[in-house]
Amino acid sequence: MNDEFRKKAPEPLAPLPFNLPPAEKRTLSCGMKVVSVHDDRQPLVNFRLILGTGDIHDPDGGTGVSSAVASLLNEGTENYTSRELAEEVDRLGATLSASSASDHAVVKASSLSGFSSEVLDLFAELILRPVFPENELELYKQNAIEGLKYQRSQPDFLADEQVGRVVYGDNPYSVNSPTPDDIKKLTRDVLAEFHAGAYVPNNAVLVAVGAIGADELAEELEARFGEWRSGGLAERQFPDPPERSGRTLTIVDRPGSSQANIVLSNIAIDRKSPDYFPVLVMNQVLGAGASSRLFMNLREEKGYTYGAYSRIYARRFAGSFEATAEVRTAVTGDSLKEFFYELERIRTEIVPEQELTDAKSFLTGVFPIRVETQSGLIGQIAAQQVYGLPDDYLETYARNVRAVTAEDVRRVAEAYIHPDRIAMVIVGDAGDVLKQASEFTDDIEVFDTEARRKDLSALLAAQDAPDADVAGTWQVDISAQGQDLLLKLELEQEGSDVKGSLDSMLGQGTLKDGSVSGTGLKGILVTEMQGQEIELEISASVIGDEMEGLITIPMMGEPLPFKGSRIEAG
């Protein structure tokens, strides 16, 4: 028996034709555009109202308004309380929600097709008649402020905050979250005014996919939205992102962190750029997946991280390129070297034919999967409307991907990836990160986790200082999911060895395996809870009489940030 065929991979099948149901377009008497696709393979309907106003359109001095309006739409209308709305949605087995993103806001609804009329009643109620109850607004504000406290414990949030500031400058894309003060300023009148100006039919497109015909849908929508009145939409002019002249390093100091979150970013393309498809293929080769270059280098070959990726954020008015990884702190510098190696390689070398073919095959193969469900298809149609893409965008997607050449990949990489002008943002222990990352630039700034600038000269001086003196009594405040946990540490030091005891609401305990190296303090706090011994891992930076770091409590999951002050010398 000839087994030669087993040694060779089978030839790929011929591409299957990609046929979508035709989309019908209409305009209601109120001026709202409607795009519908009849799909009766399942007895379901999906509706999305797309508003061309998002977070970047927040009023001056009103960061967070668009997000608050969307979040509170289903918390009370002229005819339903928040609870009554929720009960109606549950009764119908439907979904009803709203959200705001950078470029747009969206209201979503879905149900069995037999309940489409009732769901459209609720859908229209949210869009046309929200009342933003004072009690729900106050609850939203409390929850949002508490949520921000949690977000500030997350490295991804801290990195995004600084990337936005450095890369986008005064452009509104720089803002990734409102501050507590922004949230406190929200009032019912402010939300109602924004809703009245933005939630208007001449700023809206309704997309429907499912077991409902275009004529029936138009009749249903006219009955609910026919009297909706258009509004005057003011054109917003946004400042351009700043021109970058060199490579910069921004560190968010998270003392005691055992890993460094690296983000490399620069301005790239907006969503309507004619280079979108070449950039899409280039990014697939570079870092979009587990078989891409960054992943194979930093994870598979070097073992520095669980994953390294690149992304293109092609927004409506501006876009950016990012390369990211979470690495062990000790290999931060080595990881940066590999990042820059791959960024230069994609810019200067022609991609081998097989690698290019694999990237294009993945993109053209996965795209039909993304639109085979109603929710997937409606998401793609909604994106068409948000970004003003051509009517045949979905049908010609695969053709546009296959048309990309190896030279196209090199050309757009050279045009949109700028290693010599890139913004490096790293969240980690500044003492360790500085030593490794400062060789890549001398334009360095350091912030704490509250986005306050830190004294770089003090951090540099601390690197050359002898081991910190940690002996004495310390008052420590641990931030745990919006709550403060207080404990007292009594530390004794002999050389680099540290021992001590703790007193807290968790009980009494001791410090074991404590040590100091430079400004770093590490050790294990051993205590009891409900008769069970638990170990809390502590890792901190100590400068003078101030201590800052992370403490890992087993039942809390994520490491918790803490700050401490010496209240009595040893």
N, C-alpha and C positions, 0 to 999 in steps of 0.2 A: 504493500500500500504506500502510495506517494504522499508523504506528509509535508512536502515543501510549502504547500499553501498556508500551513499553520505558522510559518516563519515570517509572513508578510501581512501587514494590516490590510483589510479589505479596502477597496476604492470607495470614496464617499459617494453616496447616492446623489442623483441629480437634484438640484434645488426644487422644492415643491412650490407651485404657484401660491401666492399670498393674496387671498381674496377676502375682502371685508364687505359686509352688507353696506349698501349705499346709505350715505347720510343725507337726510332731508333738512333743508334750511328754510326757516320762515322768520318773519318779523311780526310780532304782535302789535296791536293797535297802540299800545303804550310805548312802543319803540324797543322793547326787549327782543334781542335775537334769540332764536331757539334752534338748536342742532339736535336732531334725533336719529337714532339708529334702531330699526325694528329687529329684535332678536328674540324669537319665541322658542328657542331650544329649551328654555326653562321658564317656568311661570313666575318670573321675577322682573322687577323694574328698579332702575337706579336713576336718581335725579341729582344733578349738581348745579348750583347757581354759582357762577364765577363772577366776582366783583373785581374790577381792574384797579382796586385800591387796597394796598396792604400796609405792612409795618413801615415801609419807607415813606408812606404818605401821612404818618402821624403828624398832627399839628405841631407847630413850633412850640417847644416847651412842654409837649404832651406825649413823651415817649411812652408807649404801652397802650395808647388809646384804642388803636385798631384791634389789638389782641383782646383787650377787655370787652369791647363791643361784641366781637364774635363769641367770646366765651360766655357772655351773659344773654345771648339771644334766646336760649331755651330755658332761662331762669325766671320767666314770667312774661306774659303778653296781656293784651287788653281782655282776652277771654279765658285765659288759663293761668293758673299759678304754676310754679316750677313743678310741684308735685303732681298736679293734674296733667301736665304735659307728659311727664315721665310715665304716668299710669296709662295714658292713651297710647303711647309708643309701645309699652309692654303688651297692652291688650291686642295690638295689631301684629305683634311679633316683628316690628319694624326697627329701623335705626334712623336717628335724627340728630345731627350734630353740626357744629360750625367751628371754623378755625381761621386764623390769619397767618399768612406767611409773608416773606419779604415783599413780593411783588403783587400779591392778590389775597383776597379773602374768599372763602368757599363755604357754602351751606350744602350739606349732603343729606339725602334721604334714600332709603331703600325699603322694599317690602315685597311680599307676594303680589302679583299683578292684580289679584282680586281685591286688594285693599288700596289700589293706587289712588282712587278718588279721596279716600279718607286721609291717606298720607299726604296728598297734595294740599288738603285743607290745613294740616299742621305745618307743612312746609311754608305755605303762604303766611300763616300766622307768625312764624318766626321772622320772616323777612320783612313783613309789612307792619306788624303791630307789637314789637317788643316794648316793654315799659321800664326795663332796668330798675327793678325794685331796690330801694335803699338797703333793705336787710340783706338781699343777695349780693349787692355791691360790696357791702362791708365784709361779708364772709369771703368774697372773692379776694379782696385786698389782704385780709388776714392770711388766707391760704397762699397767695402769691408771695407775700413777704417771707413767710416760713419756707416756701419752696426755694426762694433765693438763698436762704441760709444753707440749705442742703446743697444747692448747685455750687456754692463756693467751696464745698469740700471735694468737688469733682474736677480732676485735672483737665478733662476735655473742655469743660465750661471755661476754666481759667485760660486755657490756650486760645479758645475761640475769641474770648474777649480781647486779648492782646493782638491777635492776628487781625481782627477787624479794625482796631485802632491804628495799627502800624501800616497796614496795606491800603485801607480805604480813607484814612484821614477824616476830613469833614463830610465826606459822602455818607448818606444815611445807611448804606450797607455796612458801615462800621459798627453799628449798634446791634448787639446780639441779645440784649435783655434790658428791660427797664431797671432802674435802681429802686430801693425801698422808698426814697423820696418821690420818685416819679409815680409810684403806685399810690402813695398816700394822697397825692394831689388829684386823683381821679374823682370826679363827681358825676352824679346822674345827668346834670345839664350838659357837661362836656361830652358824655357818651351819646346822649340824644342828638346833640348838634352834629357830631361826626356821622352818626347813622343817617340823619336826614340829608347830609350832603353826599355821602358815598353810596348808600344803598338806594340807588335810583336806576330806572330801567335803561337809560342811555349809558350806564356804566356796568351793565350786566349781560351775561350770556348764560342761558339755561341749556344744559346738556342732559339728554335723556337717552338711556339705552335699556332695552328690555321688551317685554311682551305687551307693547302698547303702540298702536298705529299713529302715524303723524297727524291725521285728521282728528282722531279722538283726543290726542294730546293737545293740539291747538285749541280745541273747544274747551277742554278742561282748564287750560291756562288762561284763556280769555276770560273765563268766568271768575277767576281768582285774581288775576293781575291786570285786567282791562282798565281799571281806574287808577293804576299806579302812575304817578306823575313824574316826568323827567325833571332833572335838576341841572344847574349850571356847574360844570366841573372846571375848577381852576387848574390850569396847567402848572405843574411844579417843575422848577429848574433845579437840578441837583449839581453840586460842584463835582468836578472831575477828581478821581483819586489822585493822590500826589505822585509826581514823577520821582522815581527812585534813582539815586546816583551811585549807590554802593550797597554792599552787604551789611546787614545789621543783625545784632543779637539782642533779644529781649528775654530775660529770665524771670519767671514767676517763682519766687523762692517758696518752696514747700519743705521746710527743714525736716530732716529725718526720712524723707521719701526714699524708698529703695529702688524706684524706677524714675526714668526721665521720659516725659511725653514730648516728642519732637514734632514740630510742624514747620515746614519750609513753604513759603508762599510768595506769589507775586501776581499782579494783575494779568489777566489773560483775555478771554473773549466773552462777548455777550451772546445771548442765545440765538440771535438771528445772523450771526457771523457766517459768511460763506465758507469759512474754514471749519465749521462745526464738525463735519464728518471726518476730515483728516485728523482733527484734534481728538475726536472720539477713538479712532483707531490707534493713534499714537499713545493715548493714555492706556488703552488696553494692553499694548505691548509693554509699557513702562511699569504700570502699577495697579491696574484696576482689579486684578484677581490673584488667586493663589498660584497661578502658573506664570505670572508676570515677573519682570526682571527684579523689581525691588523685593518682592516676596522671596523669590528664589535665592537672591543674594543674602539679604539680612537675616532671613529665617533659616532657609534650608542649608545654605553653605556656611554661614557664620554663626548661626544660633544665637543672635543677639536679641531676638524678639519673637513673640508669637505671630506677628504679622506686620508687614510694611506695605503701604499702599500709596497710590496717588489718585487725585480726584480733580475733576474740572467742575467748578461751580459756574455754569453759564447762565447768569441771571438776565433779567429783562433789559437793564440799562448798563450793566458792567458785570464782569465775571473775574474769577481768580483760579489759579492753579495751586494745588496743595499736595505735598508729599508728607506722609505721617508715619510714625511708629512709636510704640511704647517699648522702651529698651531698659535693660538693667543699667543703673546709674554708672556702674564701673566702665561700661562700654559706650558711653555717650559720644566721646570723641571719635572712636573707631566707627561708630554708626554714621556719624556725619561724613566721614571720609567716603564711606560706601555710597551714601546718598549722592554726594557730589560727583563721584565716579560715574554713577548711572545717569545722572542728569546731563553730564557732559557727553556721555556715550550716545544717548538718544539724539543729541543735537548734531553730532559730528559724523557718526557712522551710519551707513545705509543698513537698514534692517534686513536680515536675511530673508529670502523668499518664504521659507517654511514658517518662520516666526510670524511674518506678516499674514500669511494664509491662515494660520491658526487663530490669530486675533480676529480677522474678519469673519472666519467661520463661526467663532463663538458669538460675535455680535449679531450676525444674521440668523444664527440658530436659536438664540435665546429670545429674540424680539417677538416672534409669533407666540411664544409661551406667555409673554407678558400681556398680550391682548386677547388671549383665548377665553378669558372670563369677562363677565359684564363689568366688574369693578376695574379690571385691568384696562379694558377698552375705553371705558368712560374716563379713566385717568389720563390716557393718551390723548383723547379728543379734547379734554379740558386743557391740557398743556398746549395743544395747537392753538386754542383760543387765547390763552394767557399771553403767549409769546408771538402771536400773529404769524404762525407758520403756514406754509402753502397748503392748499386744500388736499393735494395729493401726497402730503408728507408721509403718512403711514404706508401708502401703497408703494412709494419710491424709496423707503428707508433702506431696504436690502440692496437695491441697485446703487444707491449713493455710497453705501459702505464698501461694496465690491469694487467701486471705481477708484478707491484710494490706492495710490502707488507708494512704493518705498520712498521715493523722492519727496512725495507729499508729506510723509511722516517726518522725515528729516527737516523739511522746510518749516513746518508748523512748530516743531520742537524748538528750532532755532529762534523762531519768531516769538514764541509765547512762554518759554522757560528761560529764566535769566539767573543762572547760578551766581554770577558776579554781582547781582543787584537784588538778591533774594532776601526776604525777611525770615530770619531764624527765630522761632519762638520755642522756648523749652520750659516746661513746668517740672521742677524738681528741686533737689537740695542745691541751693546756689553755691555753697562752698565747694561741693564736688563738681558741679556742672561748669563753673567758671574755669577751673583748672584745665578742663578738657576742650571747652568750646571757644575759649578766648583766642586760640591760634588761628581761628577762621575769620576773625575781624577784631578791630579795636574800637568799633562803634557799638558800645555795650550799655544797656540799661537794665536795672533790676527793680521788680515790684514785689510787694507782698500779696497775699491771697485776697486782700481787700482792694487791690488795684492802687495801692499807695506806693509812691516811688521810694526806694531804699537807697541808702548811702553806699555807692559802689566802692568808694575809697576805703570805707570801714571793712567791707567784705574782703577786699583785696589784702588789706593789712592783716586781717585775722588769719589769712592763709599762711602767713609767715610767722605767726605768733606761736609761742609754746602751747602745750596742752592746756585747755581751759581749766580754771579752778571752779569745781562744782560743789565743794563742801559747804554745808549749811542747811538752813530750813527754807524750803520752797513752797509757795502757794501756787497750785496749778489749777487752771480752769480748762476743762475739756468740753468742746462743743459737740453735742450728740443729738443730731436731728432736731435742731432748734432748742434743745434743752442744755443747760449748763451743769456739768458735774464737777464738783470741787473736791480736791484732795490735797493733802499736805505730805511733802516728801522731806525726810531727814536723811541727808547724804553725808557719808564720810569718804575721804579720798586719800589714797596712798599711791603716789605716782600716777600711773594710768588706770589703776584698779579702783573701783567704786563699789561701796556697799551701802545699805541703808534700809529704811523702813517707810511704810506709808500708812496714812490714816485717812479713811474716806467713808462715804456712805456705803461702799461695797464691803467695808470692814477693815481690819488690820491686815498688814502684809509686810513682806520684805522684798528688797531688791537683790537679785542674784545675777551673776555673770555680767556685772556692770563694768563698763570701761569707757575711757575718754581717749579720743585721738583727735588732736587739733581742737576744733570747736565742736566735734561730734560726741554726743553721749548716747550709749546704747546699753540695754539691759532688759531683764525680765522681772516684772513685778508679779509676785506670787501672793494670792489672797484666797479667800473662801467665799462662796456664795451658795446659800441653802445647803450647807454641808459638803459642797463639792469644791475641790481645789481648782482654781483657774489661773492661767498665766496670761499676763498682759505684756505684750512686747512694746517697749518704748524706744523711740529713736528721735533724738533732738539735736538742735544746734544751740550752743550756749555762748553768748557774747556778753561779757560783764555780768550784770545781775539779771539778765533777761534770758529766758529759755523758750524755745519754740520748736514744735515738732509734731510727730504723729504717734498715736497709741492705738494698738490693735487689741480690741476686746472681742473674744470669740463670738459672743452672741450678737454683736453689732455688725459683723460682716466687714464693710469697708473700714480702713483705718480712719480714726477720728483725729482731727487737728486739735492741738492744745497750745496754750501759752502759759508761761509761769514766770514768777518774779521771786528773787531771793529776798526773804523778809528778815533773815538773820544769818550773819556770816558764820562759817564753821570754825 
